Protein backbone atom coordinates (compact mmCIF):
# COMPACT_ATOMS: atom_id res chain seq x y z
CA UNK A 1 0.00 0.00 0.00
CA UNK A 2 2.18 2.86 1.24
CA UNK A 3 5.56 1.17 0.96
CA UNK A 4 4.96 -0.85 -2.20
CA UNK A 5 2.78 1.71 -4.08
CA UNK A 6 0.21 -1.05 -4.64
CA UNK A 7 -3.30 0.05 -5.58
CA UNK A 8 -5.95 -1.06 -3.08
CA UNK A 9 -9.73 -0.65 -2.96
CA UNK A 10 -10.63 1.82 -0.21
CA UNK A 11 -14.40 1.34 -0.41
CA UNK A 12 -16.60 -0.62 -2.79
CA UNK A 13 -20.36 -0.94 -2.55
CA UNK A 14 -23.58 -1.80 -4.34
CA UNK A 15 -26.96 -0.08 -4.54
CA UNK A 16 -30.31 -1.68 -5.20
CA UNK A 17 -33.09 0.08 -7.03
CA UNK A 18 -32.00 0.96 -10.56
CA UNK A 19 -29.40 3.10 -12.28
CA UNK A 20 -30.06 6.38 -10.44
CA UNK A 21 -26.84 7.20 -8.52
CA UNK A 22 -28.84 8.78 -5.66
CA UNK A 23 -29.45 6.40 -2.77
CA UNK A 24 -27.79 4.24 -0.15
CA UNK A 25 -24.88 2.01 -1.09
CA UNK A 26 -23.98 -1.00 1.07
CA UNK A 27 -20.30 -1.79 1.50
CA UNK A 28 -19.11 -5.07 -0.02
CA UNK A 29 -15.31 -4.69 0.18
CA UNK A 30 -12.41 -2.39 0.91
CA UNK A 31 -10.37 -1.24 3.90
CA UNK A 32 -12.71 1.52 5.11
CA UNK A 33 -15.05 0.01 7.74
CA UNK A 34 -17.95 2.38 6.94
CA UNK A 35 -21.00 0.15 6.37
CA UNK A 36 -23.04 2.46 4.11
CA UNK A 37 -22.67 5.54 1.95
CA UNK A 38 -25.57 7.88 1.10
CA UNK A 39 -25.56 9.86 -2.14
CA UNK A 40 -28.00 12.78 -2.32
CA UNK A 41 -29.22 14.84 -5.27
CA UNK A 42 -28.07 18.45 -5.54
Steps between C-alpha positions, in 0.01 A plus 500: 500500500718786624838331472440298184282756312243224444149610406235389750122541512410747775123452480280304262124468524178414321162672480165340434222676317609588147760714328434828684822582692300658786439262789666284762791277406590199716868421543619172348880538520790730573704615799266776621266349763210737420195277443296731274537808284210734415501698176256792482378706205615861473 
